[in-house]
């Protein structure tokens, strides 16, 4: 297929999407379709179409162009007048805040990029996102009786069970058709994928599952596809024990079950995506956040969920950057998580006496640098990285500590958003400098 035809498919796809939205909007007024049904019809249609992309676009760049155009269209559809009265109403008539439409497009593009030529890493996550998510929402909405709270909404046990069953079937089919693994490993991996996916679905909020679910499944697949049965069973045991431990611990700290599930999901992904030593500082940042929210709470409505969302998005961002550039980004990700931890520790100490604050921050910085030294020392795969970069590391910690120490009041609102910016700024600049220095972006 030549380039012109692929571009034509990409542009035509957006036109078809708008036409489909208009058709569903018309059908909604004719047959009385609920806002949730309208959203899920669009979700299913776009997801099924996205499954054809690896074959429809032999060259990947037209697919990425399609994702970019779609994102622009979706942002335009969020304009108030269009979102409530035009075709955008098919996506934005539900009575809750959600970024699911935008995150769905981002997830498709990222999965296509990260999967490369290994199609199971694209097909399985997008199939689960398309079918399991829609089935859970529709079954839960129609038959859900046993409900639990998520952020300011509710989910149902019936919906989660539906998600698990549908995901299990999808995973079994994909693994049987697209891998050469033995049956026992296929069944075990399918159970892990279904269990992890159901937890993400149960813990999702504001449509973040449209991003976290497929990327998370891709990461879990990449971690388990080449593991033996003993390690797979070990992962299941560790996952279950961690979920139980966090439920008990967070209950004692006055943190809800939803936040407990979200944190377990985050930690499981960290351990699946990277070596354990590189997961220490982000896990430490999550722990320090619990401390800071008690000694110096923010005015944000859902600070715990914001923390997980900020750290997860930063993690995914560094994963994608590292894959795109081909230059190891793990130590720059470590800088980011160290800055999160330092900034949160600074805010946690903001109400303490000056001497206590100085001593506490000194201990925090020393501990973070010691963890950094240990991480660098035991890391065996040092190909494609620029070394520990102590100057940039110390500067990143100072950038996180100084504003939060001098102006803690400025972090009462949008705390995690501001910390995310501070934590990413110097690591990103350092990464660009390092890659240019070694000629990788030339």
N, C-alpha and C positions, 0 to 999 in steps of 0.2 A: 504494500500500500504506500503510495507516494505521500510526500509531506503535505501537499495541497489538500488531498482528500482527508488526511488526518485533521488538518486545521478546520476543514469544513465540518467534519463530525463534531469537533469540539464546540464550534460556534453554534451548530445546529442543536447540540445537546442542551445548551442554555435556553434556546427558543422552545424546545420541547418541554423543558422543565417549567417554564412560565406558562405554556399552554396547558400542561397537566394541572398546574395549580389553579388556573382559571376554570378548568373543567370540574375539578373537585369542589371549588367554591360554588359553582353553579349547582352541582349535585347536592351540596350541603343545604342550600336554600330550598331545593326541590324535595329532597327526601329527609330533611331534618337531621343530617349528620352532625354529631357533636364535634366540638373543637378538637378534642383528643383524637377522635377517629380521623379527622381531616389531617392532623399532624402525622399520624401513623401511616396513613395512606401515602403521603409524600415521602415519609421516611423509608417505607418498604420499596416504593418505586425507584427512588434514587439509589438505594442500597443495592437492589437487584441489578440496576444498570451499571453501577460501579463495579460489580463483580465481573463484568465483561471487559473491563479496561485492559487487562494484560494482553488480551487477544485482539481487541479493537484498535489499540494503539501500540504497534510494534516498537515505535520510538516513544520514549517516555515523556519527552518535552511537551507534546500536544496535550497529554493528560494533565501535566502540571499547569499548563496554560489554562485548561478547562477549570481546574481547581481555583486558579486566580480569578478568572472571570466570574465563576459562581460565587466566590466570596464577595466580590464587588456588588453583584446583584442582591445577595442576601443582606448586605449592609444597607443598601438602598431600600429594600423591602421593610427595614426596621423604622423607616421614617414614619412618624406617628399616623399621618393621614392614610398612607398606603397600608400600614400594618393593621389598622382597625377596619378599613372599609374596602380596600382593594384586594388583589390576589395575595398580598402579604397576610391577610386574615387567616388563610389556611395554616399558617405557622404561628401566628401571634395572638390568636383569640383565646388561648388557654389562660386561666386566671392564676398564673404563676410566672416568676422571673426565670427565664431560661436562655442559655446560649447554645442550646443543642444543635440548631440548624447550622450555625457557623462552625462549631466544633466537629460536626459530622463531615463537612467538606475538608477541614484541616486533617482529620483522622484518615480519610481516604487517601489524601496526598502523601501523608507521612508513612502510612503502611505500604503504599506502592513504592515509595523511595527506599524504605528500610528492608523490604522483602527482597529487593533486587530481582534475581531470576528464580528464586526459590518460591514458587507460587503458593505453597501451602501457608506461608507466613503472611500472605495477603488474603487469600480466599477464605481461610478459616476465620480470622478476626472480623472481616467485613460481613461474612455470612451470619456470624453470631450477632453482630451489631444490628444487622438488618432484620433477621427473623426472630431471634430469641427476645430481643428488647421489645419488639412490637407485640409478640405473643404474650409476654409478661404483662405489658401495659393493658392490653385489651382484656385478657382473662382476669387480671386483678381488678380492673374497673367494673367488669360485669359480674364477677362472682366472688370478689374478695370480701371476706367477712372478718378475718383475723388480721387486724391492721397494726402497724407500728409507725411511730413518728420519724420523719426525716426532715431536718431543717424545719421549715414551716409547713410542710405537707405530710402526707401519709403514704405508705406502701403496704402491700398485703403479703401475707405468708403464701397465699395461693399464687400470686404473681411470681414470687421468688421460686416456688417449686416448679412452676411452668417454665421459667427461665432455665433452671437447672436441667430439666428433662430435655427441652428443645436443644440446648447447648450440647448436652451429652450426645444426642443423636447426630447433630451436625459434626461434632468433633470425631465421632466414630467413622462417619462416612468419609470425611476429608482425609483422615489418617489412613483408612483402608485403601482409598483410591489414589492418594498422592504421596505415600511413603512405602517403604519396604520393611517397616518395623514388624517384629513378631507380635502376635495377637495379645499376649499378656501386657506388653509395654504399651500397645495401642489403647487397651482398656484403661490402664492406669493413668496414662497421660490424659485421656479423654475425661476421666473422673476429676483429675486435678484442674483441667481447664474449666470444666463445668462448675466445680466448687468455687474456684477463684472468680469466675465470671458472675456467679450468683451473689457472691459477697460484694463485688463491685456494684452490681445492680442494686442490691439492698442498701448500699451506703451512698449511692449517687445523689447528687443535688444539682439544681440549676442546669441540668443537661450536660454536666461534666463527664457523665458516663459515656457520652458519644466520642470522647477523646480517650479517657482513661481505660475504658473497656477494651477497644481494639488494640491499642498500644500495649496495654498490660498483657493481653493474651499473646501478642506477638513476642513479648519478652519472656513470658512463661514458656512458650513453645521453644524458643531458642535455647532456653536453659534446660529443658527436659528432654528434647528430642534425642540428645546424645548421652543421656544419663542411663545408668543401669537400674534394675528394679530396686535394689537395696537403697540407692539414693532417692529414688522416687517415693518409696514408702517412708523414708526418713523425712522428706519434704512434707508429706501429708501429716505425719505425727507432729512435726515442729509447727506447722501451720495451725493445727488444732489446739496445741498447748499454748501457743502464743495468743490465739484468740481468747482462750479461757483466762489466761493470766491477765491480759489487758482488761478484760471485762471486770475482774475482781479489783485490779489496781485502780482503774479509772472510776469505779463506783466509790471507792474510798476517798478519791480526790474530788468527788462531786462532779465528775465528767460523765455525760450521757453515753448510752450504748451506741448511738449513731457515731459519735466521735471516736469511740473505741474501735468500731469496725473500720472506720476510715483510716485510722492510724495503723492498724494491723495490715490493711491492704497496702499502705504505703511502704511499710517495713518489708513485707514479703516481696514487693516489687524491687526494692533496693537490693535485697539479698540475691534475687534472681538475676538482676541486671549487671551486677558488678561483684568483684571480690569483696569478702567480708570486711577487709581493712578500709576499703573506700566507702563502706556504708556506715562507719562509726560516727563521723561528724554529722551527717544528716539526721541520724537517729538521735544523736546528742542534741541537735537543734530542736527536734520535736520535744525532747524531755525538758529543755530549758524553756520552751514556750509554755509548758504547763506551769512551770515555776513563775514565769513573768505574768501570766494571766491571773495569778492569785495575789501577787504582791503589787502589781501595777496594771490592773485590767484596762483594756482599751474600750472605746465606746462603739466598736463595731458590733454588728448584730450576731455574727457567727465567727468569732475569731479563730476557733479551733479548725473549722473547715477552711477558712481563708489561709491558715498556715499550711495545711496539707496541700491545698490547691497551688499556692505559691511555690512551695518546694518541689511539688511534682512537675509543674510546668517548667521550672528551671532545670530539673533533671532531664526531662524530655528534650528541652532545648539543647542542652549540652550533648546529649546522645546524638541528635540529628546533626549538629554542627560537626561533631567529630567524624561521623560517617560521611558527611558531605565534603569536608576538606581533606580527610584522610590523615589528619594529624591528631594524635591521642589527646583527648580533651579531659581525661579523668582527673588530672591534678588541678585543672582550672575549675572543674566542677567542685573539687575539694575546697578550693578557695571560696567559692560561693557559699557552700554549706557552713564553712568556718565563719564567714561574715554573718550569716543568719544567726548562728549560735552566739557570736560576740555581741551583736546588736541586741538580741533578746536578753542576754545576760545584763547588758548595760541598762536596759529598761526595767528589768526585774530589780536592779539595785538602785533605781532612781530615787526611791523614797527613803533610802538608808542614809545614815550620817556620812559625811564626806570621807572620813578615814576608812569606813567600812566599804564604801563604793570603790575607792582606789585599790584597797587590798583585794576586794572581790574581783575586780577587773584584771588586776595583775595575775591572780591565780588562774582566771579564765584564759587569758592570753597565753600564759605559760603552758597550761594544759593543752590548748589547741595546737600550739607549736610543737609540743612533745608528740602529740598524736600525728601531726604532719611528718615529723622526723621518722617516727616508727613506720608510718605508711610508706614513705619513700624507701626506707631501708629494706622492708620485706617484699616490696613489689618486684616480681621477677620479669614481667613483660614491660620493658622500658623502651621498646621500639616506637619511634615516631612521637617522642615528647621532648620538651625543652628543659627537663630537669625540674628540681623543686621550686626554683624561682622565689627565693626567700624575700627579696626586695618587694616584689609585687604582692606576696602573701602578707607581709607586715603592713604594707600600704592599704591593702584591702581591709584588714582588721581595723586599722585606724579610721578608715572612712566609715566603717559601720559603728564604731564606738563613739567617736567625737560628737557627731550630731545627736545621737541618742542620749549622750551624757549631758551635753550642754543645753539641748532643747527637747527634753522628754515630752513636754506638752504638745509638741508638734506631731507626736506619734500617737496621740489619743484616738484619732480617726484614721482610717485607711492605713493602719500600722503595717500590715504585711505587704501591701502594695509598695509602700515607701521603702521598706526593708529589702524587698525584692530588687528594686532599682539600685539601691546602694550596694547590695551584694553582688549584682551582676556587672556593674559598671567597669571596675578595674580588671576583673578577670577577663571580660570580653575584650577590652582594649589590649590587655597583655597577650591574649590569644592571637589577635590580629597582628600584633607586633611580632610575635614569635614566628608565626607562619610566614609572614612577609620576609622576616629576617633570614629564614632558611629557604626562601624561594618557592614556597609551596603555593602561593597565590599568584605567582608570576605568569 
